Amino acid sequence: MNKTFKALAHPVRRRILSMLREGPMTSGAIAAHFEMTWPSLTAHLNVLKAAGLVHAERHGTQIRYRLNTGAAEDAIAALMALFGKHDEGENQ
């Protein structure tokens, strides 16, 4: 779960996840939305893959990224559990 929280901590990675909610995208299409070097974007995509938040599929010379909704839902559930426990403690 730490990899997931690390992945979600950066605004660029959160934006990539938001874009992928609309459907799969090639790395080139993702890159078009950012003003950063290719190695920097690749590093962000690798963090998302390592956290299990996205899947990468090779199609010829292109790599298409797809949101792993199961992992995203698990991360949200974990956050809700953390905040739910914290909120309950404040009310006592």
VENQUI-V899811 format. One record per backbone hydrogen bond with DSSP energy under -0.5 kcal/mol. CO is the residue of the C=O (numbers start at 1). NH is the residue of the N-H. Records with the same first field share a line. If there is no record, write none. Layout:
CO=NH ; NH
This chain:
1=5
2=6
3=7
4=8
5=9
6=9
7=10
10=14
11=15
12=16
13=17
14=18
15=19
16=20
17=21
18=21
19=22
20=23 ; 67
25=65
26=30
27=31
28=32
30=33
31=34
34=36
37=41
38=42
39=43
40=44
41=45
42=46
43=47
44=48
45=49
46=50
47=51
48=53 ; 54
49=52
53=68
55=66
57=64
59=62
62=59 ; 64
63=27
64=57
65=25
66=55
67=69
68=72
69=73
70=74
71=75
72=76
73=77
74=78
75=79
76=80
77=81
78=82
79=83
80=84
81=85
82=86
83=87
84=88
85=89
86=90
87=91
89=92
